Structures are given as structure tokens and as C-alpha cells.
Amino acid sequence: MMVFVILTGYLYGTTDGAVVGLIMGFLRDMLASPTLGTGMLILLYAGIISSLLFSKRFHSRIALGFVQVFILTLAYKVIGHLLYYLVPLIMNHDNNYLPLSAIVLNSILPQILINLVISVPMVLLLTYAGPYRKGVRRSLDDNRSSSEEVWQIR
């Protein structure tokens, strides 16, 4: 789900990334979370950040989609482990958690590897069988961004 959101935001822009992030987050929360909203918020931010992470002129490079999957997966896992360590530490003064080697070797690296493997067919499907014809969405984003520059304070 996260790879789909990241690549959608990267390839198709902020609006598509945010909408797909909300939908995938809702599905994630309904299937695997006791609370509704945390997955929606996380994947919404992932879609928005992936559309804004690199400059718009780099969005035609597919290799940077893999870099974004790597960066956002790493950030997601590190923030998650920090929260799982800090919340019990603050609430109960309990500092028992996994050693750093176990976190890196058993959690972070396998998740990054799985996400990068999954992103290969996903980027091909989104590029060649995606929702927009080749080049149509980019021209819409280019027109919008040039008109928005009028309102920017320099």
C-alpha cells in the first residue's frame, strides 16, 4: 500500500498522491488497525511528501521513484521504532526494547528490500498502464504550477 501511494504521488502529483493515500490508509486501518485514522494520516502524508520531495523537473526519472521508496520506507520504519521505544519509556519508564542490530537487520532492511522489489512492477504498471495517457498529467501540472507562481512571495 505504501509503495503504491509513494509512486502515485511521485508520478501523478500532490492531489492524486493525497487521494490515493487517504483511500489506502482507510483500507489499512479497516484491515489491520484498532483505530481509524492513523494509517490514513500516515499514508496521506506519504503521498504528499513523495510528490514534493524532488523538484518537478526530476519527476520524469523513474530511478528517483525507487529512491523515494527507499527514503520514505526508511523514515516510516525509523519513526515507528522510535515511537514504540519512546512512548513506553515516557509512560511507564520502561526502556526494554529490541537491540539496534535486531531493528536494522530484522525490520528495516527486509522492509526496504520488499518495498524496492514490489516497486519494480508497480512503477512499470503505473507508467505504462496508469490512469493518464503518457504526458497528459504532466502538462496539466505544468500549467497549474506556472499560474501559481504569481501568488508566491519572493
C-alpha angles and dihedrals in degrees: 000000000000093000091051091051094046094049093044091053091046097047102034108027143249100307095050092043092051094047094047089045092054093047095046091044091052090051090047092051094047093049105036115010132078090213129054117228108032095088090042091054095044095049092042089057091044091055093047095045092048090055092050102035099090128032117272092248090064095054093094092063111093093195091067089059088065090048089053092050088052095047097045094044090051092048092047093051096043093048090046093052092046090053092047088052101041102043096059089040092055097039102041104008086243112150098175108125139133119295117256093249091055091049093051099039100036103033118016103039096044091048092050090048093049092047093049092049091048092047093063097069091032094057090048092051094046093046100046103023100026128132095268132056114253109284098002097103094044092056090051091051092047092054092048096047093051092053091047092057088075090070097048118108112227 
